[in-house]
Amino acid sequence: MSDTIQFEDFTKVDLRIGTILEVNDFPEARQPAYQLKIDFGDLGIKKTSAQITTLYNKEQLLQRQIVAVVNFPKKQIANFMSECLVLGAVNGKDVILLNPEHKVPNGTIVS
């Protein structure tokens, strides 16, 4: 387990639901990954990369809702600027995406 945090620390993390609109290969990444464009409703469309190629093909990801952290600073990954962090459960080299059980509006807050 990681270090204990205070509840106030958790409240700083902005977790939102978004829908994947576009999936592209990312050959410049060190580990196999996709480049994603995700619709977060009123927050707009954000880009990210995700190492989720072992369990998901591009067609499976399109229009899929996911959970992401949207308030990290932008991060340069190879020649790509990542604007959010898609969340998943890590099982070895596999990442299982976290997603709502039912469809909800894009931008919905996760708490």
N, C-alpha and C positions, 0 to 999 in steps of 0.2 A: 504494500500500500504506500502511496505517496504521502508527503507531509500533510498534516491536518491543516485545513484552512478555516477561516471564519465565514459565517454565513454571508457577511458583507462582501467577501471576496467572490463568492459564487454569484451574487447579484450583479456584479460587474460584467459577467459573461452574457453576451446577447445571443441567445440561441433562437433561431428562426426556422420555419418550414419554407422550403423552396421547391420549385419544379424544374427539373433539368430540361432545357430547351435544345441544347446542342452538345454533341460529343465528338471530339476529334482525337486522333492519335497524337502522341507527344513523343516523337522519336528522339528529341534532344534530352529528355529526362534520363537521369542515371539509372533509375529503376523503371520498369514498364509502368506507364501511366496514361491517363486520358486527360485532355483539356476539356473542361466543362463550362457551359454558360448556364446560369441558374437564375430563374425569375423569383425574386423575393417580394413581389407585389409593390407596395408603396416605396420600398427601399430600392427598387430598381433591379437591374440585371447585373449580377456579379460573376466574375470569372475565377476559376480555380483549377488546380490539377489534383488528380487523385490516383493513388496506386490501387486501383480496384479491377485490374484487368484479369485476375485469375478466376473470378467468379461471375463477372458481368461482361457481356459484349455490348457494343454501342447501341444496338437496337433495344436491348433490355433496359437500358438506362434512360432512353428518351421518354419524356413525360412522367418520369418517376419522381415522386416527392421524397425529399431527404431532409435531414436535420443538419444545420450548419451553424458555426460560430461566425457572426457577421461583423464583429467589432475588433478584429485583430488588425494591426497595421498591414499594409500591402507588403508582399514578400516576393522578391525576384527568385524564380526557379528556372534555371537555364535562361532561355530568351523569352520567358513568359512571366507576367506579373499576376500573382495570385492575390485575390481580394477577400477570400473567406476560407473556412476550413470545414469540409464535409466530415461528419462524424460517422464512425463505424466501429464495430467490435473486431479486434485483431485476433486472429487465430492462426499463428504461424505466419505464412505469407499471404493468407487470405484475409480480406477485410469485408465484413458483412455490414452493409449500410444500415444505419438507423433510419427509420421512417415511421410516419404516423400510421396507425391501423386503419383509419378512415381518411378520405380526402378532406383537406381543410384549405382555407384560403391561403395563398402564398403570402409570406410575411408574418404568419401567425407566430406569436411568441411561445417558446417552450419554457416551462418553468417547473 
